[in-house]
Amino acid sequence: MHLSDFDFDLPESQIAQAPPAERGTSRLLVLNRAAGTWSHRRIADLPALLNTGDLLVVNDSRVVPARLLGRRDPSGGQVECLLLRHRDRDTWDVLLHPGQKMKPGTRARFGEGSCAIELEVLAQHTFGRRTVRLCRPGGGDIDEAIDALGHMPLPPYIKRPDVDADRERYQTVYARARGSVAAPTAGLHLTPGLLAELGVRGIERADITLHVGYGTFSPIRVDEIEAHRVDSEIFEVTAAAASAINRAQAEGRRVIAVGTTTTRTLESVAKQHGGHVQPDAGETALFIYPGFHFQVLGGLLTNFHLPQSSLLVLVCAFAGRELVLDAYRDAVKEGYRFYSYGDAMLVL
């Protein structure tokens, strides 16, 4: 299939620049795959839209305030560092700007006082990527310093600086496992009250982990999408989560994934284990596009995604390209808010 097959027109004014005033008030487009129809609801309607016995699977990864702003040492030139992945005790994969000046041996400093962080470039890679060593000059926990100094890594299409409120709003209410540099945004709509109501209605929940990497924003750069490759991301499925998922499938109950990250994790593990979700941990680079055989997914709660993106391609693989794009065009017409801080879609 061609990349141009996954395009649609979106006015820039509908790209959400901030979350709604209150979490849990977003609009919800409900897409029925079998009927080929959709309706316009609210995220608060979710408990009434799911069935008793459905299993909701969420991604509990926590976003790190991974954007550090500082200066080169000793020249004083400005440096921006985006933490991509923690490799070991003090070594990280990062993006540095301005990258061309940050060669091996270069040093930088972020912040002052007890929470200051010192950086040394160890290795240079392509597209501004570096392997670096981070430390606190006086010793101490580096995560504590990152939390104190770091900025939330808002997506590049949000054209404003981050603010204090983003530390809570660009995070799911059930975020636990530290490691993402982008939020699993479908879960941003869920509130403690909504989750409690789902439980009262007999809708179960299981938590898995996939640490969302910066590659989630990487465009597809090939014309034939089958040739696209996605960056690998770290995941974990616990024994408790695997048991809940397999039990639901054995009993004919739907597994509803909250987000494309959850979907990729479930389907990746099932693909490795003969169609069953087993306790597992590792990395996945699964790219889901039309023609993919889904073995776990019975429904999907997701946000509205960028044109020609791997995330939109995944949704089209599950619900059908023409149906999804027709629904997207109607969502544009109806004034839905798009992308990370935007409205949601439920595909059943």
N, C-alpha and C positions, 0 to 999 in steps of 0.2 A: 504494500500500500504506500501511497505517496504522502509526504508530510502535508502537502496542500489540502489533503482530504480532511484534515483536522483543524481547519481554520474557521473563524467566525469574527464578525465585527463587534467591537466593544468600545463605546465612548469612554474616554479617559475619566470622565466625571463619575463613572460607576465603579471605579477601582477604589475600594474602601481604604481610606487613609487612617482611620481610627476605628476602634470597636464600637458597637452600640453603647448607648449611655448605661445600659444595664445588661449584664450577662443573662442569656436565656430569653431574649426578646427578638431574636432574628426571625426573618421569614424562612419558610421551608417549602421548596418545590418537591412534591411527592411524585415520583415517576414509577408507573406500573409497566413493567417489561412485557408481561403477557398480553395486556390490553393495548399497549402502545399509546397510552394516554398519560396525562399528568394533571395535577391539581395544585392549587396554591393554598398553603396552610402556614402555621407558625411552629417554631421549634417546641413550644409548650404543648403542642398536640401530639408529640412523639409517643407518649404512653398509650394513647388511644389508637395510634396507627400500627403498633406492633401487637403481636399475639402473645397470650399467656404461654410461657414455655420457651419463647425466643431467648437466645443467648446473645447478649451484647458483649462484644470483645473490644477492649480499648487499649490504646498504647499509653503506658504510664511513664514514658520518658520525660525527663525534666530538662527544660531549656537552660543552658548555661549563659550568663551574661558575658558572652564570649568576645565582645568587641572592646579592645583595649586601645586607648589613645595616649601617646607619649612622645618622647623625643630620643633621637640618636645620641649616643654617648661616645665621644665628647662634643660632637659638632653642634648639637641642639636642634637639628632639623626634625620636623614633624614626622611621626611614624604612626601608622594605624595597623594593628594586628588583629586578625580574626582567628581565634582558636578553632581548629577543625577537628582534631582528635588527640586525645591524651595517649601517648605511646607507652610510657613507663613512668617511673618515679618522677623524673624531672624533664622528660623529653616530650615534645609536642609537634604535631603537624599543624602548620598555620598558613594563612595568606598574609603577606606583608605589602604595604603600600607606603612609599613608592618602592616597588620591588626591585627595580634595576639597580638601586643603590645598596641594597641589603645583601651583600655577598658574605660567604663564610668568614667568620671572625668578627663581623660587625656586631656592635652591641647597642642596646636601647634600654631606656628606663621608663617605667610607667608609675605615676604617682610618687608621693613623698611620705616620709615618716614610716611608721611601723608596718603599713600595708604596701609599701613600695615593692615593685616587681622588676627584676633585672632580666634582660633577654640577651642571649648570645646565639647568633646564627651558626648552625653546625653544617648544614648542607643546603644546596640550592637546587630547585627543581623548576619545572616549566610553569608558566602562567602565574607567576608571583608566589608559588608555593615554596615553603621552606620547612626544614626540620630545625627546631630551635631548642635551647635549654632555658627553662624558666626557674628562677629562684627568688626567695626573699632574702635580702642582704643580712637581716638579723635572724634568719631562720624562722620557722613556723609553717603553718599549713598554707599551701599555695592556693587551694580552692577558696579559703577564707579571704585571701587578698583579691582573688578574681571577683568574688561576690561583692567586695567593697568597692573596687575600682571599675569593674566592667560595665559596659552598656549592653542592653538587649539587642541581639542581632536581627533587627527588623528586616523584612525582605526588601530587595532593591527597588521594587515598585511602590513602596511607601516613601513618599518624597518629603519626609520631615525627620528631624532628630527624634530619638527616643526620649520619652519622659518617664518620670517615676512610676506613673500608672501602668506603663507597659510591663513592668516587672511582675505584676499580678495578672494583667489581662492577656499577655502573650504567654500564658501558661495554663494548662488545664487544671481543674480543681483537684484532680487525683494524681498530679505529677509527682513522681517518687524517685525514679532512677536517673541520676544526673548524667547528662551526656549529649543532648541534642544542641545543634546550632540553628535549628528552625523548629517551630512548634508543629506538633501533629494537629493541624488547625481544625479538623472536624470536631475534635473534643472540646474546643473553646466554647461551644454553645451550651455544654452541659453544666448544670448547677447542682449543688448538693440536694436541693429540693426536688429537682427533676429526676435525679438518680434515685432518690428515695421513693418517688411516686412509681417509677419503673419497677422497683423491687416489690412494692405493695401489689402491683398488678401481675406479679408472677413472672416478670422478665428478669432473667438471671444476668450476671455480669462476670466476666473473666478479664484479668489484666495480663497483657504481654508487654514486651519491651522491644522497640526498635529505635536506636538513636539516629535521629534524622540528621543527615549530613548536608553540606552546602550544595552537593550535587543535585539536590531536589530542585534547585533553581537553574540547573544547566540546560540550555536549549538543545533541542535535537538538531544536529548540524548536517544530517544526511537526508537526501531526498527520499530514499526508500527506508521507511521506519524500521524494517526488520534488521537493518544494519546498525541501529543505534545501540549503544552500550551505556548502562548507568553505573555510577560509582557504587562500590560496595558499602554496606552499612552494617553495624553491629546489632545483633538481636539476641533475645533470650525468651524462651517459652518454658515456664516452670512446669513441674509435674502436676500441680493443682490446676493450672490453666489447661494443659493438654487433656487431663481427665475430664474436665467440664466440657470441653469442645467435643471430644470423642463420644461422651455420653449423650450430648445433644444430637449429634449426627446419628447415633445408633437408634435413638428414639424418634427420629424423623422430625426433630425440631430445627428451626432455622438458626443459623449462625449469622449474626448481623455484625459486620465489621464497622467500627468507627474510624474511618479514614483510610486512605490509600496505603499508608505505612503499615497499618494493621493487616490490610489485605495482602500486601506483599510478603509479610512475615508468615501469615497462615499458609498461604499457597506455596511459599518456598519450602517450608518445613514438610507440608503434605507431599510435595513433589519428591522430596528426598526419602520419604518413608512410606512409599506405596499407597498414598492417598490418606494416610492417617497422620494426625498431629501428635508427634511424640515430644517428650521433654528434650529440648535441644538448645544450643547456644553456639554462636559463631558469626559469620558474615553472610550477607546475601546481596547479590547483584541482579536479582530477577527483574527482568523487564517484561511487563505484561502488555500485550497488544492483541488486536482482534485475531481470533483463531485459537487463543489460549484456552485450555481445558481447565475450568475452575472445579476444584475438588472439595472445597470447604464453604465458600461464600454462598450465603442465601439471601443476603441483603447488604446494602452499603449506605452509610451516612457519610457524606463528604461535602466539601465546599465547592464553589465554582472555580475552575482552573484556567490557567493561561491558554490562549490559542496555541496549537501546535506543540503542546508540552507533553511529556511522558505521563503526567498525571491525568490529563484529559484523555489520552490514548487508553489508559487503564480503564477509565469509566466507560469508554466506548466499547472496550472489549467485553465488559460485563453486561451492558445494557443495549448495545447496538449503536453504531456510529450515527446513522441517520436520525434515529429517535433522540439520542442525546443532543445532537446539534440542533434539532428542531426545538427541543425543550430549552436549550441555551438561548436560542434566538428569541423565544417567547419571554424568557427571564430578562433579557436585555430590554425588550419592549415594555415589560411590566415594572421596570425600574429596580430590579434586584441589585444588591451590592455584591461585588465580586472579590475573589481572592481571599487572603488569609484572615482579614478582619471582616469579611463579607458574610452573606447569607449562606444557607445550606441546602443540600439536595438529599433526599432519601430515595434510594433505588430499591424497589422490591419486586 
